[in-house]
């Protein structure tokens, strides 16, 4: 075990490891244990070791267990390492570094059959490298402090491609630098409740393409200064950001999909088997980008306090069982629902953002936030449609009308359809706008055909009165008796022939009135046919 004689602590450890007893150097004048001694002890085939357990020691030198296979538990508690241990490609039964202080950890490719404990006061001032590591049990980082501000790459923990058979528990920890979990596979839960991630203006959690077997929990005491990146991740449970606080977002470059935006959360194409909650006091100073996601349960912003000052909440292309947009406070940015789909939409008019992109948004049912809340009136829903920055688009009107119709609310559906035609009219040429206006006042674009009856009655009464006061002139030798009402209907209705128009005619102003009635009759009839045809075609 080396050429230098062992000190008291080393000799005590050599004797204790046979039975797996703990050696505690607390209060000793000499707490030093050489890394070379530990390497020799743990790799000496002549020594039968049950466990190595060392407390409150100072490990001098670099502990080099690179590619070593150790079949017994290794536990350091409250120890101080002078250099970052090298455990790359090592194979261990169990590893614990509870409350230890070290300048980093090189453990890429490490394989541990059971659990790994880097918790209960574990402190690292450099990168903890677990790239490609395999942990059969759980990885514990509870009450840990990782500080990579002096590291060149800023990675506090690099767990890219790590495989964990249990949970990744990182609760109540403080991490300065990036928590990097690209393509990680965690069979259980990733628990970040009570933890603070700090990498202002940059990515503080990089979880692209990671796979989580149960859930991703942030919780109400989670704090992040920087951007959370969860794009293309798959979570077979739920994602809980309820009550979390996201600050100091990353500003996207000009070639980004949201150029110039300050983004706090990006989860493009994430797949969540249950719920994704940005709710219950959730607060973000940057944009929320959850585009093209798949959420089997509820995507919730219920009682979210802030979703970025002047920033976008981007849900474009996302599908969810239910989308709950009952914010606690009205977002002052843009809500993008382009090509989003959901079975149930929950929202409230008093928290609608000023700008909402609705083109391609598909939903099956509208629901108030609570059972005793009144249903949003159709007039307010039409204002909702009018918040689109793109002006008139037909699909949002057709979708809303279809939802009302499916709910048996035919009156509301007709109001939406009529509003659609009014909005469309402003996009037409001058002749088109004139014809559209005529269609509206005569038959309500086919949705108020009873208007034609009112026009017919009014014109008939007015015409009959005028013609009754006039003096008709016989147009044939033996005319039938003159009846002002029948004469009015004869000139007004193009498809009617009561013989009055062929038998009698007027001169002067009443002759012009008769011709005007002919024109009015054709316009009214054309409007009715056109409006009814439009409605039938839509149906």
JOCORRA-V582992 format. One record per pair of residues at least 24 apart in sequence whose C-alpha atoms are under 10 Angstrom apart, sorted by the first residue. I is the first residue (numbers start at 1). J is the second residue. If there is no record, write none. Layout:
I;J + I;J
//
This chain:
1;36 + 1;37 + 1;38 + 1;39 + 1;40 + 1;41 + 1;42 + 1;43 + 1;44 + 2;34 + 2;36 + 2;37 + 2;39 + 2;40 + 2;41 + 3;37 + 4;37 + 5;37 + 6;33 + 6;34 + 6;37 + 7;31 + 7;32 + 7;33 + 7;34 + 8;32 + 8;33 + 9;33 + 9;34 + 9;54 + 9;57 + 10;34 + 10;37 + 10;38 + 10;41 + 10;54 + 11;37 + 13;38 + 13;41 + 13;52 + 13;53 + 13;54 + 14;38 + 14;41 + 14;42 + 14;47 + 14;49 + 14;52 + 15;47 + 15;49 + 16;49 + 16;50 + 16;51 + 16;52 + 16;53 + 16;54 + 17;41 + 17;42 + 17;47 + 17;48 + 17;49 + 17;50 + 17;51 + 17;52 + 17;53 + 17;54 + 17;72 + 17;74 + 18;47 + 18;48 + 18;49 + 18;50 + 18;51 + 18;52 + 19;48 + 19;49 + 19;50 + 19;51 + 19;52 + 20;49 + 20;50 + 20;51 + 20;52 + 20;53 + 20;72 + 20;73 + 20;74 + 21;50 + 21;51 + 21;52 + 21;53 + 21;54 + 22;51 + 22;52 + 22;53 + 22;54 + 22;55 + 22;75 + 22;76 + 22;77 + 23;52 + 23;53 + 23;54 + 23;55 + 23;56 + 23;57 + 23;76 + 23;77 + 24;53 + 24;54 + 24;55 + 24;56 + 24;57 + 24;77 + 24;78 + 24;79 + 25;54 + 25;55 + 25;56 + 25;57 + 25;58 + 25;79 + 26;55 + 26;56 + 26;57 + 26;78 + 26;79 + 27;56 + 28;56 + 28;57 + 30;57 + 30;58 + 31;55 + 31;56 + 31;57 + 31;58 + 31;59 + 31;60 + 31;79 + 31;80 + 32;56 + 32;57 + 32;58 + 32;59 + 32;60 + 32;79 + 32;80 + 32;81 + 33;57 + 33;58 + 33;59 + 33;60 + 33;61 + 33;79 + 33;81 + 34;58 + 34;59 + 34;60 + 34;61 + 34;62 + 34;63 + 35;59 + 35;60 + 35;61 + 35;62 + 35;63 + 35;64 + 35;65 + 35;81 + 35;82 + 35;83 + 35;85 + 36;60 + 36;61 + 36;62 + 36;63 + 36;64 + 36;65 + 37;63 + 38;63 + 38;64 + 38;65 + 39;63 + 39;64 + 39;65 + 39;68 + 40;65 + 42;68 + 42;69 + 42;70 + 42;71 + 42;72 + 42;74 + 43;68 + 43;69 + 43;70 + 48;72 + 49;73 + 50;74 + 51;75 + 51;93 + 51;94 + 52;76 + 52;95 + 53;77 + 53;96 + 54;78 + 54;79 + 54;97 + 55;79 + 55;80 + 55;97 + 55;98 + 55;99 + 55;100 + 56;80 + 56;99 + 56;100 + 57;81 + 57;100 + 58;82 + 58;100 + 58;101 + 59;83 + 59;85 + 59;102 + 61;85 + 62;86 + 63;87 + 64;88 + 64;90 + 64;106 + 65;89 + 65;90 + 65;91 + 65;92 + 65;107 + 66;90 + 66;91 + 66;106 + 66;107 + 66;108 + 66;109 + 66;110 + 67;91 + 67;92 + 67;109 + 67;110 + 67;111 + 68;92 + 68;110 + 69;93 + 69;111 + 69;112 + 70;94 + 70;112 + 71;112 + 71;113 + 73;112 + 73;113 + 73;114 + 74;116 + 75;116 + 75;117 + 76;100 + 76;117 + 76;118 + 77;101 + 77;118 + 77;119 + 77;120 + 77;121 + 77;122 + 78;120 + 78;121 + 78;122 + 78;123 + 79;122 + 80;123 + 81;105 + 81;124 + 84;124 + 84;125 + 84;126 + 84;127 + 84;128 + 85;128 + 86;110 + 86;129 + 87;111 + 87;129 + 87;130 + 88;129 + 88;130 + 88;131 + 88;132 + 88;133 + 89;132 + 89;133 + 89;134 + 90;133 + 91;133 + 91;134 + 92;116 + 92;135 + 93;135 + 93;136 + 94;135 + 94;136 + 94;137 + 95;135 + 95;139 + 96;122 + 96;139 + 96;140 + 97;121 + 97;122 + 97;123 + 98;122 + 98;123 + 98;140 + 98;141 + 98;142 + 98;143 + 98;144 + 99;123 + 99;143 + 99;144 + 99;145 + 100;124 + 100;144 + 101;125 + 101;145 + 101;146 + 102;126 + 102;127 + 102;128 + 102;146 + 103;127 + 103;128 + 103;146 + 103;147 + 103;148 + 104;128 + 104;129 + 104;146 + 104;147 + 104;148 + 104;151 + 104;156 + 104;157 + 105;129 + 105;130 + 105;157 + 106;130 + 106;131 + 107;131 + 107;132 + 107;133 + 107;158 + 107;159 + 108;132 + 108;133 + 108;134 + 108;158 + 108;159 + 108;160 + 108;161 + 108;162 + 109;133 + 109;134 + 109;161 + 109;162 + 110;134 + 110;135 + 110;162 + 111;135 + 111;136 + 111;162 + 111;163 + 112;136 + 112;137 + 112;138 + 112;164 + 113;137 + 113;138 + 113;165 + 114;138 + 114;139 + 114;164 + 114;165 + 114;166 + 115;139 + 115;140 + 115;164 + 115;165 + 115;166 + 115;167 + 116;140 + 116;141 + 116;164 + 116;168 + 117;141 + 117;142 + 117;169 + 118;142 + 118;143 + 118;144 + 118;145 + 118;169 + 118;170 + 119;143 + 119;144 + 119;145 + 119;169 + 119;170 + 119;171 + 119;173 + 120;144 + 120;145 + 120;172 + 120;173 + 121;145 + 121;173 + 122;146 + 122;173 + 123;147 + 123;174 + 123;175 + 124;148 + 124;156 + 124;157 + 124;175 + 125;149 + 125;150 + 125;151 + 125;156 + 125;176 + 126;150 + 126;151 + 126;152 + 126;154 + 126;155 + 126;156 + 126;157 + 126;177 + 127;151 + 127;152 + 127;153 + 127;154 + 127;155 + 127;156 + 127;157 + 127;158 + 127;177 + 127;178 + 127;179 + 128;155 + 128;156 + 128;157 + 128;158 + 128;159 + 128;179 + 129;155 + 129;156 + 129;157 + 129;158 + 129;159 + 129;160 + 129;180 + 130;157 + 130;158 + 130;159 + 130;160 + 130;161 + 130;162 + 130;163 + 130;180 + 130;181 + 131;157 + 131;158 + 131;159 + 131;160 + 131;161 + 131;162 + 131;163 + 131;180 + 131;181 + 131;182 + 131;184 + 132;158 + 132;159 + 132;160 + 132;161 + 132;162 + 132;163 + 132;183 + 132;184 + 133;159 + 133;160 + 133;161 + 133;162 + 133;163 + 133;164 + 133;184 + 134;161 + 134;162 + 134;163 + 134;164 + 134;165 + 134;185 + 135;162 + 135;163 + 135;164 + 135;165 + 135;166 + 135;167 + 135;186 + 136;163 + 136;164 + 136;165 + 136;166 + 136;167 + 136;187 + 137;163 + 137;164 + 137;165 + 137;166 + 137;167 + 137;168 + 137;187 + 137;188 + 138;163 + 138;164 + 138;165 + 138;166 + 138;167 + 138;168 + 138;169 + 138;186 + 138;187 + 138;188 + 138;189 + 139;163 + 139;164 + 139;165 + 139;166 + 139;167 + 139;168 + 139;169 + 139;170 + 139;186 + 139;190 + 140;166 + 140;167 + 140;168 + 140;169 + 140;170 + 140;171 + 140;191 + 141;168 + 141;169 + 141;170 + 141;171 + 141;172 + 141;173 + 141;174 + 141;191 + 141;192 + 142;168 + 142;169 + 142;170 + 142;171 + 142;172 + 142;173 + 142;174 + 142;191 + 142;192 + 142;193 + 142;194 + 142;195 + 143;169 + 143;170 + 143;171 + 143;172 + 143;173 + 143;174 + 143;194 + 143;195 + 144;170 + 144;171 + 144;172 + 144;173 + 144;174 + 144;175 + 144;195 + 145;172 + 145;173 + 145;174 + 145;175 + 145;176 + 145;195 + 145;196 + 146;173 + 146;174 + 146;175 + 146;176 + 146;177 + 146;178 + 146;179 + 146;197 + 147;174 + 147;175 + 147;176 + 147;177 + 147;178 + 147;198 + 148;175 + 148;176 + 148;177 + 148;178 + 148;199 + 149;175 + 149;176 + 149;177 + 149;178 + 149;198 + 149;199 + 150;176 + 150;177 + 151;177 + 153;177 + 153;178 + 154;178 + 154;179 + 154;180 + 154;199 + 154;202 + 154;203 + 154;204 + 155;179 + 155;180 + 155;199 + 155;204 + 155;205 + 156;180 + 156;197 + 156;199 + 156;204 + 157;181 + 157;205 + 158;182 + 158;206 + 159;183 + 159;184 + 159;185 + 159;206 + 159;207 + 160;184 + 160;185 + 160;206 + 160;207 + 160;208 + 160;209 + 160;210 + 161;185 + 161;186 + 161;209 + 161;210 + 161;211 + 162;186 + 162;210 + 163;187 + 163;211 + 164;188 + 164;189 + 164;212 + 165;213 + 166;190 + 166;213 + 166;214 + 167;191 + 167;212 + 167;213 + 167;214 + 167;215 + 168;192 + 168;212 + 168;216 + 169;193 + 169;217 + 170;194 + 170;195 + 170;196 + 170;217 + 170;218 + 171;195 + 171;196 + 171;217 + 171;218 + 171;221 + 171;222 + 172;196 + 172;221 + 172;222 + 173;197 + 173;222 + 174;198 + 174;223 + 175;199 + 175;204 + 175;224 + 176;200 + 176;204 + 176;225 + 177;202 + 177;203 + 177;204 + 177;205 + 177;225 + 177;226 + 178;202 + 178;203 + 178;204 + 178;205 + 178;206 + 178;226 + 178;227 + 178;228 + 179;203 + 179;204 + 179;205 + 179;206 + 179;207 + 179;228 + 180;204 + 180;205 + 180;206 + 180;207 + 180;208 + 180;229 + 181;205 + 181;206 + 181;207 + 181;208 + 181;209 + 181;210 + 181;211 + 181;229 + 181;230 + 182;206 + 182;207 + 182;208 + 182;209 + 182;210 + 182;211 + 182;229 + 182;230 + 182;231 + 182;233 + 183;207 + 183;208 + 183;209 + 183;210 + 183;211 + 183;232 + 183;233 + 183;234 + 184;208 + 184;209 + 184;210 + 184;211 + 184;212 + 184;233 + 185;209 + 185;210 + 185;211 + 185;212 + 185;213 + 185;233 + 185;234 + 186;210 + 186;211 + 186;212 + 186;213 + 186;214 + 186;215 + 186;216 + 186;235 + 187;211 + 187;212 + 187;213 + 187;214 + 187;215 + 187;235 + 187;236 + 188;212 + 188;213 + 188;214 + 188;215 + 188;216 + 188;236 + 188;237 + 189;213 + 189;214 + 189;215 + 189;216 + 189;217 + 189;235 + 189;236 + 189;237 + 189;238 + 190;214 + 190;215 + 190;216 + 190;217 + 190;218 + 190;235 + 190;239 + 191;215 + 191;216 + 191;217 + 191;218 + 191;219 + 191;240 + 192;216 + 192;217 + 192;218 + 192;219 + 192;221 + 192;222 + 192;223 + 192;240 + 192;241 + 193;217 + 193;218 + 193;219 + 193;220 + 193;221 + 193;222 + 193;223 + 193;240 + 193;241 + 193;244 + 194;218 + 194;219 + 194;220 + 194;221 + 194;222 + 194;223 + 194;244 + 195;219 + 195;220 + 195;221 + 195;222 + 195;223 + 195;224 + 196;221 + 196;222 + 196;223 + 196;224 + 196;225 + 196;245 + 196;246 + 197;222 + 197;223 + 197;224 + 197;225 + 197;226 + 197;227 + 197;228 + 197;246 + 198;223 + 198;224 + 198;225 + 198;226 + 198;227 + 198;247 + 198;248 + 199;224 + 199;225 + 199;226 + 199;227 + 199;248 + 199;249 + 199;250 + 200;224 + 200;225 + 200;226 + 200;227 + 200;247 + 200;248 + 200;249 + 200;250 + 201;225 + 201;226 + 201;227 + 201;247 + 201;248 + 201;249 + 201;250 + 201;251 + 201;252 + 201;262 + 201;263 + 201;264 + 202;226 + 202;227 + 202;228 + 202;248 + 202;249 + 202;250 + 202;251 + 202;252 + 202;263 + 202;264 + 203;227 + 203;228 + 203;229 + 203;249 + 203;250 + 203;263 + 203;264 + 203;265 + 204;228 + 204;229 + 204;249 + 204;250 + 204;264 + 205;229 + 205;230 + 205;265 + 206;230 + 206;231 + 206;266 + 207;231 + 207;232 + 207;233 + 207;234 + 207;267 + 208;232 + 208;233 + 208;234 + 208;266 + 208;267 + 208;268 + 208;270 + 209;233 + 209;234 + 209;269 + 209;270 + 210;234 + 210;235 + 210;270 + 211;235 + 211;236 + 211;271 + 212;236 + 212;237 + 212;238 + 212;239 + 212;272 + 213;237 + 213;238 + 213;273 + 214;238 + 214;239 + 214;273 + 214;274 + 215;239 + 215;240 + 215;272 + 215;273 + 215;274 + 215;275 + 216;240 + 216;241 + 216;272 + 216;276 + 217;241 + 217;242 + 217;277 + 218;242 + 218;243 + 218;244 + 218;245 + 219;243 + 219;244 + 219;245 + 219;277 + 219;278 + 219;280 + 219;282 + 220;244 + 220;245 + 220;279 + 220;280 + 220;281 + 220;282 + 221;245 + 222;246 + 223;247 + 223;283 + 224;248 + 224;249 + 224;264 + 224;284 + 225;249 + 225;250 + 225;264 + 225;284 + 225;285 + 226;250 + 226;251 + 226;262 + 226;263 + 226;264 + 226;265 + 226;286 + 227;251 + 227;262 + 227;263 + 227;264 + 227;265 + 227;266 + 227;286 + 227;287 + 227;288 + 228;263 + 228;264 + 228;265 + 228;266 + 228;267 + 228;288 + 229;263 + 229;264 + 229;265 + 229;266 + 229;267 + 229;268 + 229;289 + 230;265 + 230;266 + 230;267 + 230;268 + 230;269 + 230;270 + 230;271 + 230;290 + 231;265 + 231;266 + 231;267 + 231;268 + 231;269 + 231;270 + 231;271 + 231;289 + 231;290 + 231;291 + 231;292 + 231;293 + 232;266 + 232;267 + 232;268 + 232;269 + 232;270 + 232;271 + 232;292 + 232;293 + 233;267 + 233;268 + 233;269 + 233;270 + 233;271 + 233;272 + 233;293 + 234;269 + 234;270 + 234;271 + 234;272 + 234;273 + 234;294 + 235;270 + 235;271 + 235;272 + 235;273 + 235;274 + 235;275 + 235;276 + 235;295 + 236;271 + 236;272 + 236;273 + 236;274 + 236;275 + 236;296 + 237;271 + 237;272 + 237;273 + 237;274 + 237;275 + 237;276 + 237;296 + 237;297 + 238;271 + 238;272 + 238;273 + 238;274 + 238;275 + 238;276 + 238;277 + 238;295 + 238;296 + 238;297 + 238;298 + 239;271 + 239;272 + 239;273 + 239;274 + 239;275 + 239;276 + 239;277 + 239;278 + 239;295 + 239;299 + 240;275 + 240;276 + 240;277 + 240;278 + 240;279 + 240;300 + 241;276 + 241;277 + 241;278 + 241;279 + 241;280 + 241;281 + 241;282 + 241;283 + 241;300 + 241;301 + 242;276 + 242;277 + 242;278 + 242;279 + 242;280 + 242;281 + 242;282 + 242;283 + 242;300 + 242;301 + 242;302 + 242;303 + 242;304 + 243;277 + 243;278 + 243;279 + 243;280 + 243;281 + 243;282 + 243;283 + 243;303 + 243;304 + 243;305 + 244;277 + 244;278 + 244;279 + 244;280 + 244;281 + 244;282 + 244;283 + 244;284 + 244;304 + 245;278 + 245;281 + 245;282 + 245;283 + 245;284 + 245;285 + 245;305 + 245;306 + 246;282 + 246;283 + 246;284 + 246;285 + 246;286 + 246;306 + 246;307 + 246;308 + 247;283 + 247;284 + 247;285 + 247;286 + 247;308 + 248;284 + 248;285 + 248;286 + 249;284 + 249;285 + 249;286 + 249;287 + 249;308 + 250;286 + 250;287 + 251;286 + 251;287 + 258;287 + 258;289 + 258;312 + 258;314 + 261;286 + 261;287 + 261;288 + 261;310 + 261;311 + 261;312 + 262;286 + 262;287 + 262;288 + 262;308 + 262;309 + 262;310 + 262;311 + 262;312 + 263;287 + 263;288 + 263;289 + 263;308 + 263;311 + 263;312 + 263;313 + 264;288 + 264;289 + 264;307 + 264;308 + 265;289 + 265;290 + 265;307 + 265;313 + 266;290 + 266;291 + 266;314 + 267;291 + 267;292 + 267;293 + 267;315 + 268;292 + 268;293 + 268;294 + 268;314 + 268;315 + 268;316 + 268;317 + 268;318 + 269;293 + 269;294 + 269;295 + 269;317 + 269;318 + 270;294 + 270;295 + 270;318 + 271;295 + 271;296 + 271;318 + 271;319 + 272;296 + 272;297 + 272;298 + 272;299 + 272;320 + 273;297 + 273;298 + 274;298 + 274;299 + 274;320 + 274;321 + 275;299 + 275;300 + 275;320 + 275;321 + 275;322 + 276;300 + 276;301 + 276;320 + 276;323 + 277;301 + 277;302 + 277;304 + 277;324 + 278;302 + 278;303 + 278;304 + 278;305 + 278;306 + 278;307 + 278;324 + 278;327 + 279;303 + 279;304 + 279;305 + 279;306 + 279;324 + 279;325 + 279;326 + 279;327 + 279;328 + 280;304 + 280;305 + 280;327 + 280;328 + 281;305 + 281;306 + 281;327 + 281;328 + 281;329 + 282;306 + 282;307 + 282;327 + 282;328 + 283;307 + 283;308 + 284;308 + 284;309 + 284;311 + 285;309 + 285;310 + 285;311 + 286;310 + 286;311 + 286;312 + 286;313 + 287;311 + 287;312 + 287;313 + 287;314 + 287;333 + 287;334 + 288;312 + 288;313 + 288;314 + 288;315 + 288;335 + 289;313 + 289;314 + 289;315 + 289;316 + 289;336 + 290;314 + 290;315 + 290;316 + 290;317 + 290;318 + 291;315 + 291;316 + 291;317 + 291;318 + 291;319 + 291;336 + 291;337 + 291;338 + 291;339 + 291;340 + 292;316 + 292;317 + 292;318 + 292;319 + 292;339 + 292;340 + 293;317 + 293;318 + 293;319 + 293;320 + 293;340 + 294;318 + 294;319 + 294;320 + 294;321 + 294;341 + 295;319 + 295;320 + 295;321 + 295;322 + 295;323 + 295;342 + 296;320 + 296;321 + 296;322 + 296;342 + 297;321 + 297;322 + 297;323 + 297;342 + 298;322 + 298;323 + 298;324 + 298;342 + 298;344 + 298;345 + 299;323 + 299;324 + 299;325 + 299;342 + 299;345 + 300;324 + 300;325 + 300;326 + 300;327 + 300;346 + 301;325 + 301;326 + 301;327 + 301;328 + 301;346 + 301;347 + 302;326 + 302;327 + 302;328 + 302;329 + 302;346 + 302;347 + 302;369 + 303;327 + 303;328 + 303;329 + 303;330 + 303;351 + 304;328 + 304;329 + 304;330 + 304;331 + 305;329 + 305;330 + 305;331 + 306;330 + 306;331 + 306;332 + 307;331 + 307;332 + 307;333 + 307;334 + 307;335 + 308;332 + 308;333 + 308;334 + 309;333 + 310;334 + 311;335 + 312;336 + 312;355 + 312;356 + 313;337 + 313;353 + 313;356 + 314;338 + 314;340 + 314;357 + 315;339 + 315;340 + 315;341 + 315;357 + 316;340 + 316;341 + 316;357 + 316;358 + 316;359 + 316;360 + 316;361 + 317;341 + 317;360 + 317;361 + 318;342 + 318;361 + 319;343 + 319;361 + 319;362 + 319;363 + 320;344 + 320;345 + 320;363 + 321;345 + 321;363 + 321;364 + 322;346 + 322;363 + 322;364 + 322;365 + 323;347 + 323;363 + 324;348 + 324;367 + 324;368 + 324;369 + 325;351 + 325;352 + 325;369 + 326;350 + 326;351 + 326;352 + 326;368 + 326;369 + 326;370 + 327;351 + 327;352 + 327;353 + 327;369 + 329;353 + 330;354 + 331;355 + 334;387 + 334;388 + 334;389 + 335;388 + 336;361 + 336;388 + 337;361 + 337;362 + 338;362 + 338;396 + 345;369 + 346;370 + 347;376 + 348;373 + 348;374 + 348;375 + 348;376 + 349;376 + 349;377 + 349;380 + 349;381 + 349;383 + 349;384 + 352;384 + 352;387 + 353;384 + 353;387 + 354;384 + 354;386 + 354;387 + 354;388 + 354;389 + 355;384 + 355;385 + 355;386 + 355;387 + 355;388 + 355;389 + 355;390 + 356;384 + 356;385 + 356;386 + 356;387 + 356;388 + 356;389 + 356;390 + 357;384 + 357;385 + 357;386 + 357;387 + 357;388 + 357;389 + 357;390 + 357;391 + 357;396 + 358;384 + 358;385 + 358;386 + 358;387 + 358;388 + 358;389 + 358;390 + 358;393 + 358;395 + 358;396 + 358;397 + 358;399 + 359;385 + 359;388 + 359;390 + 359;392 + 359;393 + 359;394 + 359;395 + 359;396 + 359;397 + 359;399 + 360;393 + 360;394 + 360;395 + 360;396 + 360;399 + 361;395 + 361;396 + 361;399 + 361;400 + 362;395 + 362;396 + 362;399 + 362;400 + 362;403 + 363;399 + 363;400 + 363;402 + 363;403 + 364;399 + 364;400 + 364;402 + 364;403 + 364;404 + 364;406 + 364;407 + 365;400 + 365;402 + 365;403 + 365;404 + 365;406 + 365;407 + 366;400 + 366;403 + 366;404 + 366;407 + 377;412 + 378;404 + 378;411 + 378;412 + 378;413 + 378;415 + 378;416 + 379;412 + 379;415 + 379;416 + 379;419 + 381;412 + 381;416 + 382;415 + 382;416 + 382;419 + 382;420 + 385;416 + 385;420 + 386;423 + 391;423 + 391;424 + 391;427 + 392;420 + 392;421 + 392;422 + 392;423 + 392;424 + 392;425 + 392;426 + 392;427 + 393;420 + 393;423 + 393;424 + 394;420 + 394;421 + 394;423 + 394;424 + 395;420 + 396;420 + 397;421 + 397;423 + 398;538 + 411;447 + 413;447 + 414;444 + 414;446 + 414;447 + 414;448 + 414;535 + 415;444 + 415;447 + 415;448 + 417;444 + 417;445 + 417;446 + 417;447 + 417;535 + 417;538 + 418;444 + 418;445 + 418;446 + 418;447 + 418;448 + 419;444 + 419;445 + 421;445 + 435;523 + 435;527 + 436;527 + 438;523 + 438;524 + 438;527 + 439;523 + 439;524 + 439;526 + 439;527 + 439;528 + 439;530 + 439;531 + 440;527 + 440;531 + 441;527 + 442;523 + 442;524 + 442;525 + 442;527 + 442;528 + 442;531 + 443;524 + 443;525 + 443;527 + 443;528 + 443;529 + 443;530 + 443;531 + 443;532 + 444;527 + 444;528 + 444;531 + 444;532 + 445;527 + 445;528 + 445;530 + 445;531 + 445;532 + 445;533 + 445;534 + 445;535 + 446;527 + 446;528 + 446;529 + 446;530 + 446;531 + 446;532 + 446;533 + 446;534 + 446;535 + 446;536 + 447;531 + 447;532 + 447;534 + 447;535 + 448;528 + 448;531 + 448;532 + 449;527 + 449;528 + 449;529 + 449;531 + 449;532 + 450;528 + 451;528 + 452;524 + 452;525 + 452;527 + 452;528 + 453;524 + 455;520 + 455;521 + 455;524 + 456;489 + 456;492 + 456;493 + 456;520 + 456;521 + 456;524 + 457;489 + 459;488 + 459;489 + 459;492 + 459;517 + 459;520 + 459;521 + 460;484 + 460;485 + 460;486 + 460;487 + 460;488 + 460;489 + 460;492 + 460;517 + 461;485 + 461;488 + 461;489 + 462;488 + 463;487 + 463;488 + 463;489 + 463;491 + 463;492 + 463;510 + 463;513 + 463;514 + 463;517 + 464;488 + 464;489 + 466;510 + 466;513 + 467;506 + 467;510 + 467;511 + 467;513 + 467;514 + 469;510 + 470;506 + 470;507 + 470;509 + 470;510 + 471;504 + 471;505 + 471;506 + 471;507 + 471;510 + 472;503 + 472;504 + 472;505 + 472;506 + 472;507 + 472;510 + 472;511 + 473;503 + 473;504 + 473;505 + 473;506 + 473;507 + 474;500 + 474;501 + 474;502 + 474;503 + 474;504 + 474;505 + 474;506 + 475;500 + 475;501 + 475;502 + 475;503 + 475;504 + 475;505 + 475;506 + 476;502 + 476;503 + 476;504 + 476;505 + 477;503 + 478;503 + 479;503 + 479;504 + 480;504 + 487;514 + 488;514 + 488;517 + 488;518 + 489;517 + 489;518 + 489;521 + 490;514 + 490;517 + 490;518 + 490;521 + 491;515 + 491;516 + 491;517 + 491;518 + 491;519 + 491;520 + 491;521 + 491;522 + 492;516 + 492;517 + 492;518 + 492;519 + 492;520 + 492;521 + 492;522 + 492;523 + 492;524 + 492;525 + 493;517 + 493;518 + 493;519 + 493;520 + 493;521 + 493;522 + 493;524 + 493;525 + 494;518 + 494;519 + 494;520 + 494;521 + 494;522 + 494;523 + 494;524 + 494;525 + 495;521 + 495;522 + 495;525
//
